[in-house]
Amino acid sequence: MNETVRLAIVVSEFNFDVTKVMLDKALNHVKFLGAEVAIVYKVPGVYDSPYGVMEVIKLDYVDAVVVLGAVIQGETKHDEIVAHQAARKLLDLGVQYGKPVTLGVIGPGASRIQAFERAEEYSRRAVEAAVKLVKRRKALEATRYEGRTLVIE
């Protein structure tokens, strides 16, 4: 049951100076974990990421979707609207399709400097969460109840 975990990565082109770093770090971490990236799907901005997720999550060869983006704070609260609405819909899509959708989105409230500082960590954590959730789902599917508590790690 050592099947390869296949991920899709949905990445925002807005603030691409930050998200390009995020994508590079995510691709490296996927390799490190022994998983595969089946597809990289670029969307204009984080607000558009639910549409990209909706497209790739339906593919039978995709086990989970990693979303990468950076919502930089401006002079208004627009960053809060974008980040909150996108995050809510991304969660809904994962539940709807029964596949993990992990959130590697920096913000709201982040400066450009803070976004660069967090790029690697957010990318790594989103990839790790996707791989762990897929492996745990596969482990759960392979179990039978035998009268004792099972712990899936």
Backbone as CSV, one residue per row, in Angstrom:
resi,resn,N_x,N_y,N_z,CA_x,CA_y,CA_z,C_x,C_y,C_z
1,MET,0.828,-1.193,0.000,0.000,0.000,0.000,0.871,1.255,0.000
2,ASN,1.998,1.170,-0.656,2.913,2.308,-0.721,2.718,3.071,-2.019
3,GLU,1.473,3.376,-2.320,1.129,4.132,-3.521,1.657,5.551,-3.434
4,THR,2.079,6.083,-4.565,2.556,7.460,-4.606,1.393,8.424,-4.440
5,VAL,1.588,9.435,-3.640,0.593,10.495,-3.470,0.783,11.492,-4.611
6,ARG,-0.300,11.770,-5.329,-0.240,12.706,-6.451,-1.007,13.979,-6.098
7,LEU,-0.287,15.089,-6.206,-0.844,16.378,-5.835,-1.054,17.265,-7.058
8,ALA,-2.026,18.133,-6.943,-2.149,19.280,-7.842,-1.757,20.496,-7.006
9,ILE,-1.102,21.437,-7.641,-0.784,22.699,-6.975,-1.485,23.806,-7.740
10,VAL,-2.315,24.554,-7.039,-2.964,25.732,-7.592,-2.222,26.932,-7.021
11,VAL,-1.644,27.745,-7.909,-0.797,28.850,-7.449,-1.261,30.161,-8.072
12,SER,-1.300,31.189,-7.245,-1.714,32.519,-7.676,-0.575,33.228,-8.403
13,GLU,-0.915,33.887,-9.513,0.067,34.692,-10.243,0.204,36.097,-9.651
14,PHE,-0.803,36.540,-8.917,-0.722,37.849,-8.279,0.325,37.769,-7.178
15,ASN,1.150,38.786,-7.062,2.298,38.769,-6.142,3.247,37.626,-6.495
16,PHE,3.463,37.437,-7.793,4.236,36.295,-8.270,5.691,36.313,-7.815
17,ASP,6.189,37.482,-7.427,7.542,37.500,-6.857,7.597,36.642,-5.591
18,VAL,6.504,36.607,-4.865,6.409,35.778,-3.660,5.958,34.362,-4.019
19,THR,4.928,34.238,-4.839,4.365,32.911,-5.108,5.283,32.044,-5.963
20,LYS,6.162,32.636,-6.728,7.154,31.849,-7.476,8.102,31.161,-6.503
21,VAL,8.518,31.877,-5.479,9.347,31.274,-4.423,8.564,30.149,-3.749
22,MET,7.300,30.403,-3.447,6.458,29.398,-2.803,6.341,28.141,-3.660
23,LEU,6.116,28.341,-4.952,5.975,27.200,-5.859,7.273,26.391,-5.910
24,ASP,8.388,27.053,-6.041,9.678,26.350,-6.076,9.898,25.545,-4.804
25,LYS,9.618,26.144,-3.650,9.791,25.451,-2.365,8.836,24.266,-2.255
26,ALA,7.602,24.446,-2.709,6.615,23.362,-2.654,7.045,22.194,-3.542
27,LEU,7.499,22.487,-4.750,7.930,21.422,-5.662,9.091,20.632,-5.065
28,ASN,10.029,21.321,-4.449,11.159,20.644,-3.806,10.694,19.774,-2.642
29,HIS,9.746,20.283,-1.862,9.292,19.534,-0.690,8.473,18.309,-1.098
30,VAL,7.722,18.422,-2.177,6.973,17.269,-2.679,7.950,16.137,-3.004
31,LYS,9.017,16.468,-3.707,10.047,15.459,-4.026,10.651,14.864,-2.761
32,PHE,10.980,15.727,-1.807,11.573,15.284,-0.551,10.680,14.267,0.152
33,LEU,9.369,14.463,0.082,8.418,13.569,0.745,8.088,12.330,-0.082
34,GLY,8.626,12.240,-1.284,8.380,11.073,-2.121,7.034,11.077,-2.812
35,ALA,6.437,12.235,-2.924,5.157,12.369,-3.615,5.412,12.891,-5.034
36,GLU,4.356,13.134,-5.781,4.451,13.649,-7.143,3.529,14.843,-7.311
37,VAL,3.935,15.742,-8.199,3.037,16.817,-8.619,2.503,16.423,-9.988
38,ALA,1.210,16.183,-10.053,0.577,15.787,-11.307,0.301,16.993,-12.193
39,ILE,0.007,18.130,-11.566,-0.350,19.319,-12.340,-0.097,20.577,-11.507
40,VAL,0.379,21.617,-12.166,0.462,22.960,-11.576,-0.510,23.811,-12.366
41,TYR,-1.478,24.384,-11.677,-2.538,25.163,-12.308,-2.430,26.596,-11.798
42,LYS,-2.115,27.517,-12.692,-1.951,28.916,-12.287,-3.271,29.657,-12.439
43,VAL,-3.575,30.461,-11.419,-4.771,31.295,-11.426,-4.336,32.745,-11.262
44,PRO,-5.157,33.700,-11.708,-4.750,35.106,-11.617,-4.470,35.581,-10.194
45,GLY,-5.312,35.198,-9.236,-5.133,35.652,-7.856,-5.703,34.646,-6.880
46,VAL,-5.482,34.877,-5.600,-5.979,33.973,-4.564,-7.500,33.871,-4.621
47,TYR,-8.160,34.978,-4.911,-9.624,34.964,-4.998,-10.108,33.990,-6.065
48,ASP,-9.288,33.755,-7.086,-9.635,32.860,-8.185,-9.241,31.410,-7.909
49,SER,-8.543,31.169,-6.827,-8.053,29.824,-6.555,-9.158,28.776,-6.377
50,PRO,-10.325,29.102,-5.817,-11.368,28.071,-5.757,-11.770,27.547,-7.142
51,TYR,-11.771,28.418,-8.136,-12.086,27.943,-9.487,-11.020,26.948,-9.959
52,GLY,-9.754,27.269,-9.760,-8.684,26.355,-10.150,-8.778,25.031,-9.415
53,VAL,-9.068,25.090,-8.128,-9.231,23.864,-7.342,-10.399,23.049,-7.888
54,MET,-11.507,23.694,-8.192,-12.668,22.987,-8.719,-12.316,22.230,-9.999
55,GLU,-11.455,22.806,-10.820,-11.064,22.158,-12.073,-10.172,20.937,-11.829
56,VAL,-9.165,21.065,-10.969,-8.197,19.975,-10.816,-8.631,18.898,-9.833
57,ILE,-9.482,19.233,-8.882,-9.875,18.253,-7.865,-10.714,17.131,-8.467
58,LYS,-11.336,17.393,-9.593,-12.164,16.382,-10.261,-11.333,15.323,-10.973
59,LEU,-10.067,15.586,-11.213,-9.226,14.650,-11.950,-8.974,13.402,-11.102
60,ASP,-9.197,12.245,-11.682,-9.073,11.007,-10.898,-7.648,10.717,-10.461
61,TYR,-6.663,11.280,-11.118,-5.271,11.031,-10.746,-4.730,12.045,-9.744
62,VAL,-5.575,12.913,-9.231,-5.183,13.888,-8.206,-5.752,13.438,-6.862
63,ASP,-4.846,13.250,-5.883,-5.269,12.820,-4.549,-5.604,13.991,-3.631
64,ALA,-4.944,15.143,-3.843,-5.139,16.316,-2.991,-4.665,17.542,-3.755
65,VAL,-5.107,18.706,-3.278,-4.734,19.963,-3.921,-4.077,20.877,-2.886
66,VAL,-2.934,21.423,-3.266,-2.210,22.397,-2.451,-2.446,23.766,-3.084
67,VAL,-2.886,24.726,-2.304,-3.132,26.079,-2.812,-2.053,27.005,-2.251
68,LEU,-1.407,27.745,-3.155,-0.348,28.672,-2.775,-0.707,30.086,-3.223
69,GLY,-0.495,31.049,-2.350,-0.768,32.433,-2.704,-0.308,33.377,-1.609
70,ALA,-0.293,34.646,-1.954,0.086,35.689,-0.998,-0.877,36.855,-1.146
71,VAL,-1.567,37.159,-0.070,-2.510,38.279,-0.038,-1.848,39.368,0.797
72,ILE,-1.312,40.364,0.118,-0.554,41.430,0.761,-1.501,42.539,1.214
73,GLN,-1.277,43.035,2.428,-2.118,44.105,2.970,-1.897,45.400,2.210
74,GLY,-2.995,46.041,1.891,-2.946,47.349,1.244,-3.495,48.417,2.171
75,GLU,-4.011,49.469,1.580,-4.535,50.587,2.377,-5.978,50.381,2.806
76,THR,-6.633,49.375,2.244,-8.018,49.072,2.617,-8.078,47.665,3.207
77,LYS,-9.265,47.186,3.467,-9.440,45.833,4.005,-9.731,44.810,2.908
78,HIS,-9.405,45.164,1.681,-9.629,44.269,0.551,-8.921,42.929,0.759
79,ASP,-7.729,42.944,1.341,-6.977,41.704,1.572,-7.758,40.743,2.469
80,GLU,-8.491,41.279,3.433,-9.277,40.431,4.322,-10.417,39.757,3.574
81,ILE,-11.092,40.509,2.719,-12.192,39.950,1.931,-11.677,38.818,1.050
82,VAL,-10.598,39.083,0.330,-10.039,38.091,-0.583,-9.651,36.821,0.170
83,ALA,-8.867,36.952,1.214,-8.362,35.789,1.935,-9.484,35.000,2.612
84,HIS,-10.389,35.687,3.259,-11.455,34.991,3.989,-12.398,34.254,3.051
85,GLN,-12.810,34.908,1.984,-13.747,34.276,1.043,-13.101,33.090,0.330
86,ALA,-11.864,33.248,-0.079,-11.174,32.150,-0.767,-10.989,30.963,0.177
87,ALA,-10.538,31.218,1.396,-10.303,30.134,2.349,-11.584,29.357,2.627
88,ARG,-12.669,30.058,2.800,-13.946,29.394,3.082,-14.358,28.482,1.925
89,LYS,-14.252,28.990,0.716,-14.653,28.202,-0.445,-13.707,27.028,-0.673
90,LEU,-12.415,27.209,-0.413,-11.460,26.110,-0.581,-11.796,24.959,0.361
91,LEU,-12.121,25.277,1.594,-12.528,24.250,2.549,-13.780,23.529,2.060
92,ASP,-14.742,24.297,1.584,-15.980,23.709,1.075,-15.716,22.746,-0.079
93,LEU,-14.803,23.103,-0.981,-14.504,22.238,-2.129,-13.864,20.927,-1.683
94,GLY,-12.979,20.995,-0.719,-12.367,19.771,-0.215,-13.399,18.833,0.378
95,VAL,-14.306,19.381,1.154,-15.365,18.568,1.752,-16.298,18.042,0.662
96,GLN,-16.673,18.885,-0.272,-17.590,18.489,-1.345,-17.041,17.330,-2.174
97,TYR,-15.767,17.387,-2.514,-15.178,16.370,-3.374,-14.486,15.249,-2.612
98,GLY,-14.397,15.354,-1.296,-13.801,14.299,-0.502,-12.299,14.143,-0.706
99,LYS,-11.645,15.247,-1.041,-10.194,15.248,-1.213,-9.627,16.445,-0.450
100,PRO,-8.460,16.272,0.153,-7.866,17.387,0.888,-7.522,18.569,-0.013
101,VAL,-7.819,19.747,0.472,-7.385,21.007,-0.148,-6.668,21.760,0.960
102,THR,-5.358,21.945,0.801,-4.587,22.566,1.866,-4.250,24.007,1.534
103,LEU,-4.145,24.802,2.571,-4.056,26.251,2.433,-2.641,26.754,2.696
104,GLY,-1.928,27.048,1.631,-0.626,27.674,1.725,-0.737,29.112,1.263
105,VAL,-1.638,29.841,1.893,-1.894,31.235,1.519,-1.440,32.135,2.660
106,ILE,-0.548,33.037,2.340,-0.051,34.013,3.308,-1.007,35.201,3.318
107,GLY,-1.377,35.663,4.494,-2.277,36.797,4.620,-3.627,36.325,5.109
108,PRO,-4.522,37.246,5.382,-4.415,38.684,5.159,-3.531,39.353,6.231
109,GLY,-3.282,40.597,5.994,-2.547,41.406,6.951,-1.044,41.322,6.837
110,ALA,-0.537,40.644,5.830,0.913,40.489,5.690,1.495,41.591,4.803
111,SER,2.667,42.053,5.173,3.420,42.961,4.309,4.186,42.109,3.292
112,ARG,4.727,42.742,2.286,5.519,42.012,1.285,6.726,41.348,1.950
113,ILE,7.367,42.044,2.867,8.523,41.482,3.575,8.100,40.261,4.392
114,GLN,6.983,40.372,5.110,6.488,39.236,5.889,6.142,38.062,4.981
115,ALA,5.593,38.351,3.815,5.242,37.285,2.871,6.492,36.523,2.431
116,PHE,7.549,37.239,2.098,8.803,36.574,1.727,9.357,35.738,2.878
117,GLU,9.253,36.274,4.083,9.759,35.553,5.259,8.985,34.262,5.506
118,ARG,7.723,34.219,5.141,6.861,33.064,5.415,6.721,32.115,4.224
119,ALA,7.232,32.482,3.067,7.010,31.728,1.825,7.380,30.255,1.953
120,GLU,8.556,29.974,2.444,8.987,28.575,2.534,8.146,27.787,3.530
121,GLU,7.926,28.349,4.700,7.178,27.631,5.734,5.748,27.323,5.289
122,TYR,5.050,28.302,4.724,3.663,28.081,4.312,3.586,27.041,3.211
123,SER,4.527,27.072,2.281,4.547,26.099,1.191,4.800,24.696,1.730
124,ARG,5.805,24.584,2.577,6.166,23.286,3.143,5.004,22.702,3.945
125,ARG,4.396,23.516,4.774,3.291,23.021,5.614,2.073,22.595,4.787
126,ALA,1.782,23.321,3.733,0.639,22.964,2.889,0.891,21.635,2.177
127,VAL,2.112,21.441,1.699,2.462,20.177,1.044,2.418,19.030,2.051
128,GLU,3.018,19.225,3.219,3.025,18.174,4.244,1.611,17.789,4.661
129,ALA,0.751,18.767,4.836,-0.628,18.479,5.237,-1.339,17.658,4.166
130,ALA,-1.144,18.008,2.905,-1.788,17.272,1.816,-1.323,15.822,1.789
131,VAL,-0.019,15.611,1.870,0.528,14.255,1.824,0.050,13.441,3.027
132,LYS,0.101,14.023,4.219,-0.343,13.310,5.419,-1.823,12.934,5.335
133,LEU,-2.644,13.868,4.896,-4.082,13.585,4.834,-4.401,12.480,3.838
134,VAL,-3.724,12.477,2.701,-3.951,11.411,1.721,-3.505,10.070,2.281
135,LYS,-2.326,10.026,2.881,-1.825,8.766,3.443,-2.749,8.254,4.549
136,ARG,-3.259,9.155,5.360,-4.160,8.750,6.442,-5.489,8.248,5.898
137,ARG,-5.985,8.893,4.845,-7.233,8.417,4.231,-7.037,7.020,3.671
138,LYS,-5.910,6.787,2.984,-5.635,5.470,2.410,-5.472,4.420,3.499
139,ALA,-4.828,4.791,4.596,-4.676,3.857,5.716,-6.032,3.524,6.329
140,LEU,-6.876,4.511,6.465,-8.206,4.296,7.020,-9.037,3.389,6.121
141,GLU,-8.937,3.606,4.827,-9.686,2.778,3.867,-9.244,1.315,3.914
142,ALA,-8.018,1.074,4.332,-7.471,-0.287,4.368,-7.748,-0.993,5.696
143,THR,-8.439,-0.352,6.629,-8.658,-0.955,7.949,-10.030,-1.605,8.045
144,ARG,-10.127,-2.474,9.040,-11.398,-3.065,9.434,-11.511,-2.891,10.938
145,TYR,-12.712,-2.740,11.414,-12.889,-2.635,12.862,-12.819,-4.026,13.469
146,GLU,-11.954,-4.167,14.463,-11.774,-5.474,15.101,-11.944,-5.375,16.618
147,GLY,-12.773,-4.456,17.074,-13.069,-4.359,18.494,-12.069,-3.577,19.308
148,ARG,-11.152,-2.872,18.651,-10.195,-2.054,19.394,-10.060,-0.701,18.693
149,THR,-9.603,0.252,19.445,-9.447,1.597,18.903,-8.273,1.644,17.940
150,LEU,-8.515,2.199,16.778,-7.461,2.382,15.791,-6.989,3.828,15.828
151,VAL,-5.703,4.036,15.731,-5.138,5.381,15.628,-4.468,5.463,14.280
152,ILE,-4.912,6.394,13.453,-4.368,6.566,12.112,-3.415,7.749,12.158
153,GLU,-2.124,7.474,11.894,-1.108,8.533,11.906,-0.436,8.601,10.562
